[in-house]
Amino acid sequence: MNNREVIITIHMVSSLDGIIAKRDNNVEWFETPDHYEKGESFSSPEEFSKAVDCYIMGSATYEHALELSKDYGWVYGDTPTFVLTSRNLKQELPSVTFFSGDAKTLIENHLNPAWKNVWMVGGAKLTQTFIDLNLAHEIRLNILPIILGDGLRFFEYVGKEIPLHLKDTKAYQNGMVELCYEIKG
Amino acid sequence: MNNREVIITIHMVSSLDGIIAKRDNNVEWFETPDHYEKGESFSSPEEFSKAVDCYIMGSATYEHALELSKDYGWVYGDTPTFVLTSRNLKQELPSVTFFSGDAKTLIENHLNPAWKNVWMVGGAKLTQTFIDLNLAHEIRLNILPIILGDGLRFFEYVGKEIPLHLKDTKAYQNGMVELCYEIKG
């Protein structure tokens, strides 16, 4: 990549059984009723995203987030957001840019050189692309205290072995555990 | 269950993508080359299992462990171990008992009332049975810092939602993260 200082992180929230979306797209499971005494207090999604300079997502994830924004607000705030899509989607938010090329071209030629902290936030298909093409440096997985039992998997089929380095782990009061890994090799 | 004081724990070691066994059964990935500065030192499997009064496993897991014992020793030590199987397996270890009934009968009628801490250690099929029949109280998942990409999943298809309570989490120097959950409801 041109800009070696950028860190591209695949970020995902999953259940313990590795599911990132229910078949009906219901997201009530994000609001866990759990309480973990020893956990850190969980900052709001807005607080959480302050460290992120730019988001990348697939069009299904975008449309889902847009749908959710009617009830919960747009979770990515004013942070520049690239949506990878070849479809003609309607511009609804000033922070969103639609990009019809591939992920590698986007990263190499269109990311602002000042951006250091880029998060790819879904979905499963784009995760697969990022892993296949070695586009990501980190994986940050937040595991919620639930087994969903059915739905879309974070890792449906990776098909190759990838060694990781555990960089950090945190547990939150809502029972969520965050695992942060560097992708090696 | 008769004995309400017993805690039955499903214990599994998986990759980040939720795989518990490679297709070729190779277990070299258990020996992670990772180093996590902030992690606790990892006690040996023998040390680890001192807290366990009894193991339960399926016959495939048993045969796999027996195969591995040629190189690494029998990892479950002298701890009483029940193997659920309808097959006529050869008795090779004094600590192992073959049981041809179902898991529920084993737990209700054959566990020593003095045993408080029973671990079900695999495989995927027996995990499914324990979850389907609500036989387990806890899940303890140890995630190693690797994506395996292919193999047998811990949670292949649970098919129902199960709320969990995060009881504890620990990170080890070898990059392994342990998640311990109470199964609710």
Interface residues (C-beta under 8 A of the other chain):
Chain A: L16 D17 G18 W29 P33 D34 H35 Y36 K38 G39 I131 I139 L141 I143 P145 I146 I147 L148 G149 D150 F154 F155 Y157 V158 G159 K160 E161 I162 P163 L164 H165 L166 D168 T169 A171 G175 M176 V177 L179 Y181
Chain B: L16 D17 G18 W29 P33 D34 H35 Y36 K38 G39 I131 I139 L141 I143 P145 I146 I147 L148 G149 D150 F154 F155 Y157 V158 G159 K160 E161 I162 P163 L164 H165 L166 D168 T169 A171 G175 M176 V177 L179 Y181
